[in-house]
Amino acid sequence: RERTLKERTEQETVMSQFVFIICFLGLVVSAWAKPKFCKEADFENSEKMCCHGTIIPRPFGPKDNHKCCGTRAFRNDLQMCCNGVVSRPVIGRDEDHECCENEAFDSTTHMCCNGKVSKRPKKTKAGNAKCCSTEPFDNSDMMCCKGAIVARPADTNAWNHMCCGQKSFNVMTHQCKAKEVNLRTEPIRMSFQRIRKN
């Protein structure tokens, strides 16, 4: 039978929509399949990536975690990039991970002292962990004197603690002369200028 004008119009509308969908999907597929370029060289984005002008294989795992570290690829959920070097996997929370030169570490268990990663002193309160050259120490009961970690004097007032070479002493009871610690022969004169805490 002869189609009515309404039927022909509806069929043409359906065909137009179908053609539009096919064209749209073709554009999406074309865009997805379009090769990526690294400088002037093209590469397959699903298997390789471009890092600073160098085409390299992608790491395993989800593509969203693939990042560049200089001209190397790494997974940012398992590794860290420290000054252009991919560091070994770090255990712990991401927010606790830090870099020490080219090495990654967990700041809750370790600390960076002048480029060297070392374990934090045991049972150290927050803020008491300090560095003496490349070695960590607990500032509550130890001092750093000329690169040497030494015990604090028995006096609990840290304002009275000073260094004499690589020795510690209580400025209220002792004095330093020629890098030697001796008992005071006369009381110390008090001053409004406070002694800097070591």
C-alpha positions as CSV (number, residue, x, y, z in Angstrom):
1,R,0.0,0.0,0.0
2,E,1.1,3.6,-0.5
3,R,2.7,5.1,2.6
4,T,1.1,8.2,4.0
5,L,3.0,11.5,4.3
6,K,3.1,11.0,8.0
7,E,4.7,7.6,7.8
8,R,7.3,8.7,5.3
9,T,8.2,11.7,7.5
10,E,8.6,9.4,10.6
11,Q,10.7,6.9,8.7
12,E,13.0,9.7,7.4
13,T,13.4,11.1,10.9
14,V,14.4,7.6,12.2
15,M,16.8,7.2,9.4
16,S,18.3,10.6,10.0
17,Q,18.8,9.8,13.7
18,F,20.4,6.5,12.8
19,V,22.8,8.1,10.4
20,F,23.7,10.7,13.0
21,I,24.4,8.1,15.6
22,I,26.6,6.1,13.2
23,C,28.5,9.3,12.3
24,F,28.9,10.2,15.9
25,L,30.2,6.8,16.8
26,G,32.6,6.9,13.9
27,L,34.0,10.2,15.1
28,V,34.5,8.8,18.6
29,V,36.2,5.7,17.3
30,S,38.3,7.7,14.9
31,A,39.4,10.1,17.7
32,W,40.1,7.2,20.1
33,A,42.1,5.3,17.4
34,K,43.9,8.5,16.2
35,P,47.6,8.0,17.0
36,K,49.4,10.2,19.6
37,F,52.5,12.1,18.7
38,C,55.7,12.4,20.7
39,K,57.6,15.2,19.0
40,E,57.3,14.1,15.4
41,A,56.9,10.3,16.0
42,D,53.5,8.7,16.4
43,F,52.8,5.9,18.9
44,E,50.0,3.7,20.2
45,N,48.7,5.4,23.3
46,S,47.3,2.3,24.9
47,E,50.6,0.5,25.0
48,K,53.2,3.4,25.2
49,M,53.5,6.9,26.5
50,C,55.5,10.0,25.8
51,C,57.7,11.3,28.6
52,H,59.7,14.5,27.8
53,G,60.1,13.6,24.1
54,T,60.8,9.9,24.6
55,I,58.4,7.1,23.7
56,I,58.5,4.4,26.4
57,P,56.3,1.3,27.3
58,R,53.5,1.9,29.8
59,P,53.8,0.3,33.2
60,F,51.2,-2.4,34.1
61,G,48.0,-1.4,35.8
62,P,45.4,1.3,35.3
63,K,46.4,4.0,32.8
64,D,45.2,6.8,35.1
65,N,48.1,5.9,37.4
66,H,50.8,6.1,34.7
67,K,52.9,9.2,35.1
68,C,56.3,10.5,33.8
69,C,59.4,10.9,35.9
70,G,61.9,12.6,33.6
71,T,62.1,10.2,30.7
72,R,60.8,7.2,32.7
73,A,57.3,5.9,33.3
74,F,56.0,4.9,36.7
75,R,52.8,4.1,38.7
76,N,52.1,6.9,41.1
77,D,50.0,4.6,43.3
78,L,53.0,2.3,43.9
79,Q,56.1,4.5,43.5
80,M,57.3,8.1,43.8
81,C,59.3,10.4,41.6
82,C,62.0,12.1,43.6
83,N,64.1,14.6,41.7
84,G,63.7,12.7,38.4
85,V,64.4,9.3,39.9
86,V,61.7,6.6,40.3
87,S,62.0,5.4,43.9
88,R,61.2,2.0,45.2
89,P,57.6,1.3,46.5
90,V,56.9,2.9,49.9
91,I,54.6,1.3,52.5
92,G,52.1,3.5,54.4
93,R,49.7,6.4,53.6
94,D,50.4,8.6,50.6
95,E,50.2,11.8,52.7
96,D,53.1,10.5,54.8
97,H,55.4,9.9,51.8
98,E,58.2,12.4,51.2
99,C,61.4,12.6,49.2
100,C,64.9,12.8,50.5
101,E,67.1,13.7,47.6
102,N,66.4,10.8,45.2
103,E,64.9,8.4,47.8
104,A,61.3,8.1,49.0
105,F,60.5,7.4,52.6
106,D,57.6,7.2,55.1
107,S,57.9,10.3,57.4
108,T,56.1,8.5,60.2
109,T,58.9,6.0,60.6
110,H,61.9,7.6,59.1
111,M,63.4,11.1,58.6
112,C,65.7,12.8,56.2
113,C,68.9,14.2,57.6
114,N,71.0,16.1,55.1
115,G,70.2,13.7,52.2
116,K,70.3,10.5,54.3
117,V,67.2,8.5,55.2
118,S,67.3,7.1,58.8
119,K,64.9,5.6,61.2
120,R,63.3,8.0,63.6
121,P,64.4,7.7,67.3
122,K,62.1,5.4,69.2
123,K,59.4,6.8,71.4
124,T,60.2,10.4,70.3
125,K,57.5,13.0,70.8
126,A,56.5,15.2,67.9
127,G,59.0,18.0,67.3
128,N,61.8,16.3,69.4
129,A,63.3,14.4,66.5
130,K,66.2,16.5,65.2
131,C,69.2,16.0,62.9
132,C,72.8,16.1,63.8
133,S,74.6,16.1,60.5
134,T,73.2,13.0,58.9
135,E,72.1,11.2,62.1
136,P,68.7,11.7,63.9
137,F,68.4,12.1,67.6
138,D,65.9,12.8,70.4
139,N,66.3,16.4,71.3
140,S,64.6,15.9,74.7
141,D,67.6,14.0,76.2
142,M,70.4,14.4,73.7
143,M,72.2,17.3,72.1
144,C,74.2,17.9,68.9
145,C,77.6,19.4,69.6
146,K,79.9,20.0,66.7
147,G,78.4,17.0,64.8
148,A,78.5,14.7,67.8
149,I,75.3,13.4,69.6
150,V,75.9,13.7,73.3
151,A,73.7,13.3,76.4
152,R,72.1,16.4,78.0
153,P,73.3,17.5,81.4
154,A,71.2,16.2,84.4
155,D,69.5,19.6,84.8
156,T,66.0,19.4,83.1
157,N,66.1,23.1,82.1
158,A,67.2,23.0,78.5
159,W,67.9,26.7,78.5
160,N,71.0,26.0,80.7
161,H,72.4,23.4,78.3
162,M,75.3,24.4,76.0
163,C,78.1,22.9,74.0
164,C,81.8,23.0,74.7
165,G,83.3,21.5,71.6
166,Q,81.8,18.1,71.4
167,K,80.8,18.1,75.1
168,S,77.6,19.3,76.8
169,F,77.5,21.2,80.1
170,N,75.2,23.1,82.4
171,V,76.0,26.8,82.1
172,M,74.7,27.4,85.6
173,T,77.2,25.1,87.3
174,H,80.0,24.7,84.8
175,Q,82.0,26.8,82.4
176,C,83.8,26.1,79.1
177,K,87.4,27.2,78.7
178,A,89.7,26.0,75.9
179,K,87.1,23.3,75.0
180,E,87.3,21.9,78.5
181,V,84.4,21.8,81.0
182,N,85.1,22.8,84.5
183,L,83.1,23.6,87.7
184,R,82.3,27.3,88.1
185,T,84.3,29.0,90.8
186,E,81.9,31.8,91.1
187,P,78.1,32.2,90.4
188,I,77.1,33.1,86.9
189,R,75.7,36.6,86.4
190,M,72.2,36.5,85.1
191,S,71.3,38.4,81.9
192,F,68.0,39.2,80.3
193,Q,69.4,37.6,77.1
194,R,68.3,34.0,77.0
195,I,70.6,31.3,75.9
196,R,69.5,29.7,72.6
197,K,68.2,26.1,73.0
198,N,70.3,23.6,71.3
